[in-house]
Amino acid sequence: MIPKFLKKRIFKAPVTTDNAATDGQPVTPKPYANAPINQLYRKLSGQMLDVAVKPKLLGELPEFDSDDQTLRFYVLQDYSRSNSILIDLQTQEHNLPPALVGVQDSAHNIKENAAIIFLKHPSAKDSQLSPRLSRLVSAVLQYPELKVRLVPVSILWGRAPEKEDSLFKLLTADNWEDPSITKQLFNIGVMGRDTFVQFHPPQDLRALIHEQLHTTPVEDDHAQPVSDEMPAYTLTTGADGNRELVRMLQQQLTTYLDKQRASMLGPDLSDRRNLVDKLVYSPAIKHAIEAEAKATGTSVREARNVAKGYANEMVNDYSHSIIRGFYKFLTWLWTQLYDGVEVHHFERVRELAADYELVYVPCHRSHVDYLLLSYVIYKRGLSIPYVAAGDNLDVPVLGPLLRGAVAFYIRRSFRGNALYTAVLREYMHTLITRNTPIEYFIEGGRSRSGRLLPPKMGMLAMTVHSQLRHTNKPVVFIPTYIGYERIMEGGTYVGELKGKPKESESLIGLLKVGRKIERIFGNVHLSFGTPLHLSDFMTKFDVPADSLPADRTDTPLDEKTSAMVDNIGVKIMQHINKAAVITPVSLLSLVLLSAPKAALDEDICREQIALYQGLAQQLPYADDTFITDMSPQQIIDYGIKLKLIERTPHILGDIIQIAGKQAALLSYFRNNILHVFILLSFLSALVARNGRIERSRLDNIATQMYPFLQSELFLYYPAHSLNNTLNKKVDSLLAHGLIVELGDGILSVPESNSKGYQQLQVLATPVGQSLERYFMTLALLAQQGSGNLTEKEVVDLCHLLGQRLSVLYADDIPDFFDRALFTSFISALTRLDYIQKDEETGVLTFDHRINDIAHHAKYVLTPDMMQILQQVASLDEEEITHAITEISNKKQRKFGRKR
């Protein structure tokens, strides 16, 4: 309880306010810092508030230029004595220009007793303008050389989204007309430990004035200054003289802070039952219900009950108490599991949050992804996204908790269920039109191999469908890369790739998964890629806005829009890969899995790691790609710490090798960054396998094989500039001494047993498995002939052959025979029109070009692999039939066990 005499001093000290009574009059008091009574007030009130309130800083601190002549003011939306003290404490703590110290500039007749501007003041009338802002506008208009920076500041006493008709909302709302002492004490006492402050980027007042007067500002490093020449305007010296201009500026700043607040809290919440009812009785769902009743021969009431059941299945049930509980639990958990959670490029998301509908589209590596991404977004001050989760996670205990933490559940498959599709589309449309950030995993499921999976277009198409029906904000996709250095599900993934049935999710199963490997998980990385604006794709594909009826969900996307959706899906995957993080573990995996018997002399291992770092730094894969700054020795020591590799002492030099049974798991992390080095590896393989090769032949083979690598690994290099990309890669290999140019366009390997020769052999290895899968598939197609095998039969046979090769290699790398990779290759062949598929039978037909591509195998594969491919090509019809039958029987047995 605050004593009455101190309460009076804290909450009624007039010198801290932007007093409306001084409007239009010159400020005469001395600067606040020079008055002893004010210094005492500032100290006592700050100390008392500091005891009760522990604010958390969100976002980045504002950056100011070094010009001492620039005046800086903090802009708060609502008048509050406690807010002014809080901001003053924050400016002191973070070494910013003080908020409650007077600002003087005698040359420009400025003498303000504090550096805070309140846009709203309780004692002002509705039409009253901020007197301090009015005075500053007049000064800027009068003195062309005057520089004033405004720093908008958001203060949140609690982060719970407001609920409709909520008594708590009434008690805590920051927009009370009378910010009474009672309300301020309530905020301090109840929300003091849940207070958040964010300083937004500085804005140049002169630039804002120019914007309002319809001129174009010029950018600088920190704000938006403009030329000193002001447009024709009636300059007045009184604070009232520029009333209309000040009113527009004040409205602009108010709108800016409103948007920032909304991006931090999210939209107001509706009761879940009311939301379900609004959904079911919306015009779009009414139409779908009538269509369902007609199609099934049931009553409208029965169809409506079915629709309501679907809505109850999926609609989330936001609970701020659950979210706060998760936040505290996860803050503890991450410190137990990880050495750190590193986040890259988040500020680009914050810049878009106020004006765009954010759709986060991360890759999917682990069940932890759900929690980790939401945690990072929430911790950095933005509204938590609503996450589309598979209904397999809607298990007892865990399911309701995740639903309260804004997960909404969707069925894994609902093809052909028109009513379910309609309800989901309308729910998505409701979320988007309410400006709710959304998150869904575009791959559909978790990657078991570490590569990105082909995108699933269902949720993406629904997002586009909603935008074309009309939304309040333009949609922007946020591709997000998530990278781990150990994953909880590692052992499970290896088993599933080897053919073990996928286990159904359960609370006990999810709790047990963390016990399968030691609790040493290293760091985890989140990297937010370059945003993709839906409007840009609509312009590119000439898709008009608002082109679908607002009251229907069953209007299909036309061919042009469907092509746009497919293009967006591929671009999202490419941008995820561009934002990859090259971690110490992924580098170690790439190096050691490429070495004979997964072991290297420690000196050679260091040199190879340094080579990979040098290649990635000299010719970065993309601007968003992040490369570890650990030294090669630190990387080795780090891998030993995580028990992924081990050092074997030897008198002639220590050996670094993969720890027992970790090779399969390390292949997962190698695949996370395989796309970064794949072209360098492919070019190295072409030179290494041939000894010397003409540069023109190298370019021709690389150009023909590139589309398949691009399809598998979502490479972003466009085909029209591929030759330029290849030349840069070759030049990089030459610069590092891995290949030698002999003249007349001939490229050669270095001298045998030289360091460059050994490094070239290791660098040539990673592309091997991809090429071996391609040519194994091509050899099988060529041997069997056109029109004899279905796509399913080809994938099954290649999977079986891949398992055999894995045993022959004795490397235990199960992703080599991953069915998804063979399916991806067949899809690429189909898209490029090398093969055609009969839609009814699934039989594949093709011409001589399949043999033409297969002919390249001798240029890139080892002699041992070429011999194995000859065995593949010699399979007779009886062996093929036997293999297909055995695969079919195995699947039936597996299905029986699952049932």
Protein Blocks (a to p, Z undefined) as FASTA:
>chain_A
ZZfklmmmmmmcfklpccfklgoiacfbdcfklpmklmmmmmmmmmmmmmmpccddehjd
ddddfbfkbccddddfbdcfklmmmmmmmmmmnopacfkbccddfknopacfbfcdcfbd
fkbcfklccfklmmmmmmmmmmmkbccddddddddehjadcdehifklmmmockbfblcf
klmmmmmmmmmmmcccdddddddfklmmmmmnopacdddfklccddfbdcdddddfbfkl
mmmmmmmmmmmmmmmmmmmmmmmnopadddfklmmmmmmmpmklmmmmmmmmmmnopafk
lmmmmmmmmmmmmmccddfklmmmmmmmmmmmmmmmpgbdcdehklmmmmmmmmpccddd
dddfbfklmmmmmmmmmmnopacddddddfklmcghjlmmmmmnopacddfblghilmlm
mmmmmmmmmmmmnopacdddfklpacfklpacdddfklmmmmmmmmmnopfbdcdddddd
dddfbdfklmmmmmmmnopacddddfklmmmmmmmpccdebjadddddddddfklmmmmn
opaehkbcfkbckbccdfklmmmmmmmmmmmmmmmmmmpccdfklmmmmmmmmpghhiac
fklmmmmmmmmmmmmmmmgfbfklccdfbdfklmmmmmmmnomaccdddfkbpcddddeh
klmmmmmmmmmmmmmmmmmmmmmmmmmmnopacfklmmmmmmmmmmmmmmmnopabdfkl
mmmmmmmmmmmmmmnopaccebjhiacdddehiaklmmmmmmmmmmmmmmmmmmmmmmmm
mmnoghiacfklmmmmmmmmmmmmmmmnonopaklmgmklmmmmmmmmmmnomaccdfkl
opacddfklmmmmmmmmmmpcfklmmmmmmmmmpcfklmmmmmmmmmmmmmmmmmmmZZ
